[in-house]
Amino acid sequence: MAVQRGHYVRTVSMFEKESDDVLFRTFRPVLEDVIVLDLRTKLLSVKATTREEREAYVWQIATLTGKPEELFREALNSRIYTLGPIQDGRFSYQGDGLIQGVRLVRAKYHLQSKASVEYKAEDVNALLAWDGFPQGTLVGASLCFGFRTTRQRLKWVRADVTPPSRGKLPDEYTLEVDRYLRDQGVKLR
């Protein structure tokens, strides 16, 4: 659903091309907010101009459930994950800064036939490149993040992600892993 609404009237000055006269034009800019409810994942996405407007939309939708306070708090405070960047190839396994590299070590797919398949390996991407990627939706993943230690060896820490709201980040290097997942578009909020 798109919500279009007018904003404050603005007046701007401009030159007329033919006569060099100054003209004043008045217009009302339109702001647009977008609300999307994915019935498959039961995930509500709200893009609003300000945080207050986003909270107002979430509150209005939460009141329809009969438990608005509980749902409102949960909706605004929950973490949101997606595996879209991993499934469609936008996720970078190169790492950056402290993170020297990333490996996909577990991938669970729901197949079109209502079955599911789970792959576990030191590098699932290498396995799937050899075996072929399944025709389905990636619904769970585990990533290992490599950090350089003082002895020039890599220390690997694991993060598990199951959208939309379950993510288990490692106790060590939590801030770095959280930032990387945000930068790559896996952690949305």
VOBA-1610 file (N, C-alpha, C; in pm, whole numbers, padded with zeros to 5 digits, always signed):
BEGIN
Met+00085-00115+00000Met+00000+00000+00000Met+00091+00123+00000Ala+00061+00219-00083Ala+00135+00346-00086Ala+00044+00454-00030Val+00098+00534+00059Val+00023+00644+00119Val+00087+00773+00071Gln+00012+00851-00009Gln+00063+00978-00057Gln-00008+01089+00019Arg+00069+01186+00062Arg+00010+01299+00135Arg+00088+01424+00103Gly+00020+01535+00109Gly+00084+01663+00080Gly+00167+01710+00197His+00262+01795+00168His+00350+01851+00270His+00324+02002+00271Tyr+00401+02075+00346Tyr+00384+02219+00352Tyr+00399+02281+00214Val+00323+02388+00189Val+00332+02459+00062Val+00468+02528+00056Arg+00532+02517-00061Arg+00662+02581-00081Arg+00651+02681-00195Thr+00717+02792-00177Thr+00724+02893-00282Thr+00871+02910-00319Val+00898+02905-00448Val+01035+02922-00495Val+01039+03030-00601Ser+01152+03098-00610Ser+01169+03199-00715Ser+01246+03137-00830Met+01214+03184-00950Met+01282+03133-01070Met+01280+03241-01177Phe+01374+03230-01270Phe+01380+03325-01381Phe+01298+03272-01497Glu+01228+03362-01562Glu+01159+03325-01685Glu+01263+03333-01796Lys+01266+03232-01884Lys+01370+03222-01986Lys+01371+03340-02083Glu+01253+03383-02127Glu+01247+03484-02233Glu+01272+03626-02183Ser+01231+03659-02062Ser+01232+03801-02023Ser+01323+03834-01905Asp+01389+03740-01846Asp+01473+03762-01728Asp+01395+03816-01609Asp+01262+03800-01610Asp+01180+03840-01495Asp+01187+03730-01389Val+01175+03771-01264Val+01171+03676-01154Val+01025+03637-01131Leu+00999+03507-01134Leu+00865+03455-01111Leu+00864+03379-00979Phe+00750+03374-00915Phe+00735+03295-00793Phe+00635+03184-00820Arg+00676+03062-00795Arg+00590+02944-00815Arg+00564+02879-00679Thr+00442+02838-00659Thr+00405+02772-00534Thr+00361+02630-00566Phe+00410+02535-00488Phe+00370+02395-00508Phe+00366+02325-00373Arg+00302+02211-00369Arg+00294+02130-00248Arg+00361+01996-00279Pro+00482+01974-00221Pro+00549+01846-00245Pro+00467+01729-00190Val+00477+01617-00256Val+00406+01497-00211Val+00507+01405-00143Leu+00471+01359-00024Leu+00551+01259+00046Leu+00484+01124+00027Glu+00565+01020+00016Glu+00507+00888-00005Glu+00563+00791+00098Asp+00475+00721+00167Asp+00511+00616+00259Asp+00465+00485+00199Val+00538+00377+00227Val+00504+00247+00171Val+00489+00146+00285Ile+00380+00071+00283Ile+00354-00032+00382Ile+00334-00163+00307Val+00412-00267+00343Val+00403-00396+00276Val+00391-00506+00382Leu+00292-00592+00367Leu+00277-00709+00454Leu+00298-00832+00367Asp+00404-00907+00396Asp+00433-01032+00326Asp+00359-01144+00399Leu+00252-01194+00340Leu+00171-01295+00406Leu+00245-01428+00422Arg+00340-01455+00332Arg+00414-01580+00340Arg+00503-01583+00464Thr+00575-01474+00489Thr+00666-01469+00603Thr+00606-01399+00724Lys+00487-01339+00706Lys+00421-01261+00813Lys+00509-01147+00859Leu+00576-01081+00764Leu+00667-00972+00794Leu+00608-00841+00742Leu+00595-00744+00831Leu+00543-00612+00795Leu+00661-00518+00774Ser+00664-00451+00660Ser+00768-00353+00632Ser+00702-00216+00616Val+00756-00118+00684Val+00701+00017+00678Val+00814+00113+00645Lys+00801+00185+00533Lys+00896+00290+00496Lys+00821+00422+00508Ala+00861+00502+00605Ala+00795+00629+00628Ala+00900+00740+00630Thr+00853+00862+00619Thr+00943+00977+00614Thr+01017+00996+00746Thr+00948+00977+00858Thr+01011+00995+00989Thr+00985+00872+01075Arg+01063+00860+01182Arg+01044+00749+01277Arg+00906+00757+01342Glu+00863+00878+01376Glu+00732+00895+01440Glu+00619+00847+01350Glu+00629+00877+01220Glu+00525+00832+01126Glu+00528+00680+01112Arg+00648+00621+01111Arg+00658+00475+01103Arg+00594+00412+01226Glu+00622+00467+01344Glu+00562+00414+01466Glu+00410+00429+01465Ala+00360+00539+01409Ala+00214+00559+01401Ala+00150+00453+01312Tyr+00212+00422+01198Tyr+00158+00316+01110Tyr+00158+00182+01181Val+00271+00149+01247Val+00281+00021+01318Val+00175+00014+01429Trp+00154+00124+01501Trp+00053+00127+01607Trp-00087+00102+01549Gln-00119+00167+01437Gln-00251+00149+01376Gln-00274+00004+01335Ile-00171-00060+01279Ile-00185-00200+01238Ile-00190-00290+01361Ala-00113-00258+01464Ala-00113-00339+01587Ala-00247-00335+01657Thr-00320-00224+01649Thr-00450-00215+01715Thr-00551-00310+01653Leu-00529-00353+01532Leu-00621-00448+01468Leu-00611-00588+01527Thr-00504-00617+01601Thr-00481-00751+01654Thr-00548-00777+01789Gly-00586-00672+01859Gly-00647-00689+01991Gly-00547-00680+02104Lys-00416-00688+02074Lys-00311-00673+02176Lys-00210-00570+02126Pro-00252-00446+02110Pro-00166-00348+02044Pro-00035-00318+02117Glu-00037-00305+02249Glu+00086-00269+02321Glu+00193-00376+02304Glu+00153-00502+02320Glu+00248-00613+02310Glu+00306-00623+02170Leu+00221-00620+02069Leu+00267-00631+01931Leu+00348-00510+01889Phe+00307-00391+01932Phe+00378-00268+01898Phe+00521-00273+01949Arg+00541-00309+02077Arg+00675-00318+02134Arg+00759-00422+02062Glu+00699-00538+02035Glu+00773-00645+01968Glu+00813-00604+01826Ala+00722-00539+01755Ala+00750-00499+01617Ala+00862-00396+01609Leu+00867-00304+01703Leu+00969-00200+01696Leu+01104-00244+01752Asn+01105-00346+01837Asn+01230-00386+01901Asn+01291-00515+01847Ser+01224-00584+01758Ser+01276-00711+01710Ser+01382-00690+01602Arg+01475-00785+01595Arg+01576-00784+01490Arg+01515-00851+01367Ile+01549-00801+01250Ile+01495-00854+01126Ile+01611-00896+01035Tyr+01604-01020+00987Tyr+01707-01075+00899Tyr+01643-01122+00768Thr+01723-01123+00663Thr+01684-01181+00536Thr+01804-01255+00477Leu+01776-01359+00402Leu+01884-01433+00336Leu+01887-01404+00186Gly+01808-01306+00142Gly+01805-01269+00001Gly+01942-01240-00058Pro+02026-01159+00008Pro+02158-01131-00050Pro+02244-01256-00068Ile+02230-01355+00020Ile+02306-01479+00006Ile+02250-01560-00109Gln+02117-01574-00116Gln+02056-01657-00220Gln+02076-01598-00360Asp+02066-01466-00373Asp+02077-01410-00509Asp+02219-01366-00547Gly+02318-01398-00463Gly+02458-01376-00501Gly+02512-01237-00472Arg+02440-01152-00400Arg+02489-01017-00368Arg+02579-01014-00245Phe+02578-01119-00164Phe+02657-01124-00041Phe+02804-01143-00075Ser+02891-01063-00012Ser+03034-01073-00037Ser+03099-01159+00072Tyr+03171-01262+00030Tyr+03242-01349+00122Tyr+03386-01304+00143Gln+03424-01189+00086Gln+03561-01140+00092Gln+03599-01086+00229Gly+03502-01033+00305Gly+03533-00971+00432Gly+03581-00829+00410Asp+03602-00756+00521Asp+03660-00623+00515Asp+03709-00585+00654Gly+03811-00504+00660Gly+03864-00461+00790Gly+03913-00580+00872Leu+03858-00597+00990Leu+03898-00707+01078Leu+03856-00843+01024Ile+03747-00846+00949Ile+03697-00973+00895Ile+03775-01006+00768Gln+03851-01115+00773Gln+03940-01153+00663Gln+03870-01238+00557Gly+03757-01297+00591Gly+03683-01379+00496Gly+03561-01437+00564Val+03466-01482+00482Val+03341-01539+00533Val+03315-01667+00455Arg+03269-01771+00526Arg+03233-01898+00462Arg+03089-01933+00498Leu+03015-01983+00403Leu+02882-02038+00426Leu+02902-02184+00464Val+02868-02222+00589Val+02894-02358+00635Val+02766-02440+00651Arg+02650-02375+00646Arg+02523-02447+00651Arg+02421-02369+00571Ala+02343-02439+00490Ala+02236-02375+00412Ala+02116-02469+00409Lys+02002-02419+00451Lys+01879-02499+00449Lys+01783-02436+00348Tyr+01734-02519+00257Tyr+01643-02474+00152Tyr+01508-02543+00166His+01401-02467+00145His+01269-02527+00125His+01251-02540-00026Leu+01225-02661-00070Leu+01213-02688-00213Leu+01070-02667-00259Gln+01051-02658-00389Gln+00918-02636-00445Gln+00826-02754-00418Ser+00881-02871-00395Ser+00801-02992-00370Ser+00759-03004-00224Lys+00770-02898-00145Lys+00736-02895-00002Lys+00837-02970+00084Ala+00939-03026+00025Ala+01046-03091+00102Ala+01152-02986+00134Ser+01244-03021+00222Ser+01355-02931+00249Ser+01484-03012+00247Val+01592-02941+00220Val+01723-03003+00215Val+01820-02911+00288Glu+01913-02972+00361Glu+02012-02893+00436Glu+02152-02940+00398Tyr+02237-02845+00365Tyr+02376-02874+00330Tyr+02466-02825+00443Lys+02564-02907+00482Lys+02664-02868+00580Lys+02800-02907+00524Ala+02891-02810+00522Ala+03026-02835+00471Ala+03117-02722+00516Glu+03246-02741+00499Glu+03341-02632+00530Glu+03314-02511+00442Asp+03267-02535+00319Asp+03232-02427+00227Asp+03115-02475+00141Val+02995-02442+00182Val+02874-02487+00111Val+02870-02432-00030Asn+02918-02310-00050Asn+02917-02253-00186Asn+03000-02337-00282Ala+03116-02384-00238Ala+03199-02469-00324Ala+03127-02601-00353Leu+03062-02657-00251Leu+02987-02781-00269Leu+02873-02763-00369Leu+02797-02654-00353Leu+02683-02631-00443Leu+02728-02593-00583Ala+02842-02528-00596Ala+02893-02497-00730Ala+02924-02626-00805Trp+02969-02727-00732Trp+03000-02856-00794Trp+02873-02938-00814Asp+02782-02936-00715Asp+02663-03021-00716Asp+02541-02955-00780Gly+02539-02823-00789Gly+02425-02750-00843Gly+02338-02693-00732Phe+02296-02571-00749Phe+02214-02505-00648Phe+02071-02555-00656Pro+02006-02580-00541Pro+01869-02630-00542Pro+01770-02523-00586Gln+01659-02566-00647Gln+01553-02476-00687Gln+01457-02462-00569Gly+01482-02363-00487Gly+01400-02342-00369Gly+01438-02212-00301Thr+01388-02197-00180Thr+01410-02075-00103Thr+01505-02104+00013Leu+01608-02024+00027Leu+01701-02036+00137Leu+01631-01987+00264Val+01616-02075+00364Val+01542-02040+00485Val+01628-02039+00611Gly+01751-02085+00602Gly+01841-02084+00718Gly+01984-02093+00671Ala+02074-02026+00743Ala+02214-02029+00703Ala+02303-02010+00825Ser+02422-02067+00817Ser+02526-02044+00917Ser+02649-01994+00842Leu+02705-01886+00893Leu+02822-01824+00832Leu+02936-01826+00933Cys+03057-01854+00884Cys+03176-01846+00968Cys+03257-01726+00923Phe+03295-01643+01019Phe+03370-01521+00993Phe+03513-01541+01042Gly+03610-01514+00954Gly+03751-01533+00988Gly+03815-01403+01035Phe+03874-01407+01153Phe+03943-01292+01211Phe+04091-01326+01227Arg+04178-01233+01189Arg+04323-01253+01200Arg+04363-01242+01347Thr+04437-01341+01396Thr+04488-01338+01533Thr+04631-01287+01532Thr+04688-01276+01648Thr+04826-01224+01657Thr+04928-01318+01595Arg+04898-01445+01584Arg+04991-01542+01526Arg+04971-01560+01376Gln+04906-01465+01313Gln+04880-01467+01168Gln+04792-01585+01124Arg+04721-01643+01221Arg+04624-01749+01186Arg+04486-01689+01191Leu+04391-01753+01124Leu+04253-01706+01128Leu+04178-01777+01240Lys+04101-01701+01312Lys+04010-01756+01412Lys+03870-01742+01353Trp+03797-01855+01346Trp+03665-01856+01285Trp+03557-01854+01392Val+03460-01764+01378Val+03344-01758+01467Val+03219-01775+01382Arg+03116-01834+01441Arg+02997-01873+01366Arg+02877-01787+01404Ala+02796-01753+01302Ala+02670-01683+01321Ala+02561-01761+01249Asp+02450-01786+01317Asp+02337-01859+01258Asp+02223-01761+01232Val+02162-01770+01113Val+02054-01679+01076Val+01937-01758+01022Thr+01818-01735+01083Thr+01693-01792+01035Thr+01590-01679+01030Pro+01561-01627+00911Pro+01468-01515+00899Pro+01327-01554+00944Pro+01244-01460+00982Pro+01275-01318+00979Pro+01342-01264+01105Ser+01333-01334+01218Ser+01377-01267+01341Ser+01477-01345+01425Arg+01525-01458+01379Arg+01619-01534+01462Arg+01760-01525+01407Gly+01847-01475+01490Gly+01988-01467+01455Gly+02070-01488+01580Lys+02163-01581+01575Lys+02251-01606+01689Lys+02391-01564+01647Leu+02434-01452+01703Leu+02566-01400+01671Leu+02666-01454+01772Pro+02794-01462+01734Pro+02894-01516+01827Pro+02916-01422+01946Asp+02957-01479+02058Asp+02988-01398+02176Asp+03110-01309+02150Glu+03206-01364+02079Glu+03326-01288+02044Glu+03304-01217+01911Tyr+03354-01099+01897Tyr+03347-01022+01772Tyr+03203-00989+01731Thr+03112-00977+01827Thr+02970-00953+01796Thr+02950-00825+01716Leu+03013-00716+01756Leu+02994-00588+01688Leu+03040-00593+01542Glu+03154-00658+01518Glu+03205-00667+01381Glu+03115-00751+01292Val+03069-00865+01346Val+02981-00952+01268Val+02847-00882+01242Asp+02792-00816+01344Asp+02667-00742+01329Asp+02680-00634+01221Arg+02789-00558+01225Arg+02811-00453+01124Arg+02822-00513+00983Tyr+02894-00624+00970Tyr+02911-00686+00838Tyr+02776-00735+00784Leu+02696-00797+00869Leu+02564-00845+00824Leu+02475-00728+00783Arg+02484-00616+00854Arg+02408-00496+00815Arg+02457-00443+00680Asp+02589-00430+00667Asp+02647-00377+00541Asp+02610-00463+00421Gln+02599-00595+00441Gln+02568-00686+00331Gln+02419-00702+00307Gly+02336-00639+00390Gly+02191-00644+00371Gly+02123-00765+00429Val+02194-00845+00512Val+02134-00962+00575Val+02058-00922+00701Lys+02114-00831+00779Lys+02044-00780+00897Lys+01982-00646+00858Leu+01850-00642+00861Leu+01781-00522+00820Leu+01760-00424+00934Arg+01742-00479+01054Arg+01721-00393+01170Arg+01762-00467+01295
//
